Amino acid sequence: MVEGYWGTMVALKGTDIEHVSFDKALGQLKTVPQNRYDEAAVLFG
């Protein structure tokens, strides 16, 4: 049973699963670089 983790979510950091606060996870806009979109387009069309 998990207790005391209100206002958090789980996140994968490398190979570790950690609890992070919503503020830390969602507090800023995270963008994907254009080269990653280009790589995905090659794989998925």
C-alpha distances in whole Angstrom, upper triangle without the diagonal:
4,6,10,11,13,16,15,15,15,18,20,22,24,22,19,16,16,14,18,19,21,24,24,23,25,28,31,32,32,35,35,39,41,42,38,39,43,41,39,42,44,41,40,43
4,7,7,10,13,12,12,12,15,18,20,22,20,17,14,13,11,14,15,17,20,20,20,22,24,27,29,28,31,33,36,39,39,36,37,40,39,37,40,42,39,39,42
4,6,8,11,11,13,14,17,20,21,24,23,19,16,14,12,14,14,16,19,20,20,22,23,27,29,29,32,34,37,40,41,38,39,42,41,39,42,44,42,41,44
4,6,9,9,12,13,16,19,21,24,23,19,17,14,11,12,12,14,16,17,18,20,21,24,27,27,31,32,36,39,40,37,38,41,40,39,42,44,42,41,44
4,6,6,8,10,13,16,18,21,20,17,14,11,8,9,9,11,13,14,14,16,18,21,23,24,27,29,32,35,36,33,34,38,37,35,38,40,38,37,40
4,6,8,11,15,18,20,23,23,20,16,14,10,10,9,10,12,14,14,15,17,20,22,23,27,29,32,35,36,33,34,38,37,35,38,41,39,38,40
4,7,11,13,17,18,22,23,20,16,13,10,9,6,6,9,11,11,11,13,16,19,20,23,26,29,32,33,31,31,35,35,33,36,38,36,35,38
4,7,10,13,15,18,19,16,13,10,6,5,4,5,9,9,9,11,13,16,18,18,21,23,27,30,31,28,29,33,32,30,33,36,34,33,36
4,7,10,13,16,16,14,10,8,5,6,6,7,10,10,8,10,13,16,17,17,20,21,25,28,29,25,26,30,29,27,30,32,30,30,32
4,7,10,13,13,10,6,5,4,6,9,10,13,11,9,12,15,17,18,17,20,21,24,27,27,24,25,29,27,26,29,31,28,28,31
4,6,10,10,8,6,5,6,7,10,11,13,11,8,12,14,16,16,15,17,18,21,24,24,21,22,26,24,23,26,28,26,26,29
4,6,7,6,5,6,9,10,13,14,16,13,11,15,17,18,18,16,18,17,20,23,23,19,21,24,22,21,25,26,24,24,27
4,6,5,6,7,10,10,14,15,16,13,12,15,17,18,18,16,17,17,19,23,22,19,22,24,22,22,25,26,25,26,29
4,6,8,10,13,14,18,19,20,17,15,19,21,20,21,18,19,18,20,22,21,19,21,24,21,21,25,25,23,25,28
4,7,10,13,15,19,20,22,19,17,21,23,23,24,21,22,21,23,26,24,21,24,26,23,23,27,27,25,26,29
4,6,10,12,16,18,20,17,16,19,21,22,23,21,22,22,24,27,26,23,26,28,26,25,29,30,27,28,32
4,7,10,13,15,17,15,14,17,19,21,22,20,22,22,25,28,27,24,26,29,27,25,29,30,28,28,31
4,6,10,12,14,12,11,15,17,19,20,19,22,22,25,28,28,25,27,30,28,27,31,32,30,30,33
4,7,9,12,10,10,13,15,18,19,19,22,23,26,29,30,27,28,32,30,29,32,34,32,32,35
4,7,8,7,7,10,11,14,16,16,19,21,24,27,28,25,27,30,29,28,31,33,32,31,34
4,5,5,6,8,9,13,15,16,19,22,25,28,29,27,28,31,31,30,33,35,34,33,35
4,5,5,6,7,11,13,14,17,20,23,26,28,25,26,30,30,28,31,33,32,31,33
4,6,5,5,8,11,13,17,20,23,26,28,26,27,30,30,29,32,34,33,33,35
4,6,5,8,11,11,15,18,20,24,25,23,25,28,28,27,30,32,31,31,33
4,6,8,10,10,13,15,18,22,23,21,22,25,25,24,27,29,28,28,30
4,6,7,8,12,15,18,21,23,21,22,25,25,24,27,29,28,28,29
4,7,9,13,16,19,22,24,22,23,27,27,26,29,31,31,30,32
4,6,10,13,16,19,21,20,20,24,25,24,26,29,29,28,29
4,6,10,13,15,18,17,17,20,22,21,23,26,26,25,26
4,7,10,13,15,13,14,18,18,18,20,23,23,22,24
4,6,9,12,10,11,14,15,15,17,20,20,20,21
4,6,8,7,7,11,12,11,13,16,16,16,17
4,5,6,7,9,10,11,13,15,16,17,17
4,5,5,6,9,10,11,13,15,15,15
4,5,5,6,9,10,11,13,14,14
4,5,5,6,9,10,11,12,13
4,5,5,6,9,10,10,10
4,5,5,7,9,10,10
4,5,5,7,9,10
4,5,5,6,7
4,5,5,5
4,6,6
4,6
4
